[in-house]
């Protein structure tokens, strides 16, 4: 009886291992087929396969990049960001690439602050990865932060001096620096005008107070004169009456 039970247990374990092996092979097929479809520019067909593969343990970590890009290409931006961020939490993935791509999706939606935040996270992982500086610079230009954008463009040129865009980027840096200088000058002019306006208001208030003081003093003098005049008339009337008597 015990021998039969042991044999049955062994058979069950063997079947279980066979099922797990088949299941793992099936998961790999999901990824391989999804990757193939993605590379053939068929994202709509690739997405469900890549999604299924992303749910399996031990799957190729690139699945999250392909899945997110597939969503991006089909205009499903929220799903794309979700896929990239889910991948950033999975073991063995290239987190800087996932954050970078999430930033690109935000940039496409003109959510430049969110895009910049993702690029910052990518740069924190790899401070020598040139592309993140270029894209973060572009986001910072859109945010109106020209000095920081120019610094990022310079970092990009330093890390990738042979880039085919170097001449255009140098022109952009020059424009940004010129604009930043003009902005600072405008701020200085505005501050000077504000100070001058405050000084003028203070001077006007002082002049007004001086006038009010002068008017008040004059009125007091007139009142005193009126009182004296009225008293004199009374005296005059009194004297005249005395003379008549």
Number of C-alpha atoms within 10 A of each C-alpha: 6 7 8 9 10 11 12 12 12 12 12 12 12 12 12 12 12 12 12 12 12 12 13 16 11 14 22 17 15 23 25 18 16 28 22 14 18 20 12 10 13 16 23 15 14 25 22 15 21 29 19 14 26 24 11 16 11 13 16 16 18 17 26 27 23 24 30 29 26 27 22 21 16 13 13 14 20 14 16 26 23 16 24 27 19 14 24 20 11 15 10 12 17 17 21 21 19 28 26 24 25 29 30 25 28 22 20 13 12 13 16 22 17 18 26 24 18 24 28 20 18 25 20 12 14 14 14 15 18 19 15 29 25 21 22 30 26 21 26 21 17 16 14 12 15 22 17 15 26 25 14 22 23 20 20 24 19 13 16 16 13 9 12 9 11 16 11 10 18 15 11 15 20 13 14 20 17 13 14 17 13 12 13 12 12 12 12 12 12 12 12 12 12 12 12 12 12 12 12 12 12 12 12 12 12 12 12 12 12 12 12 12 12 12 12 11 11 12 12 12 12 11 11 12 12 12 11 12 12 12 12 12 11 12 12 12 12 11 12 11 10 9 8 6 6
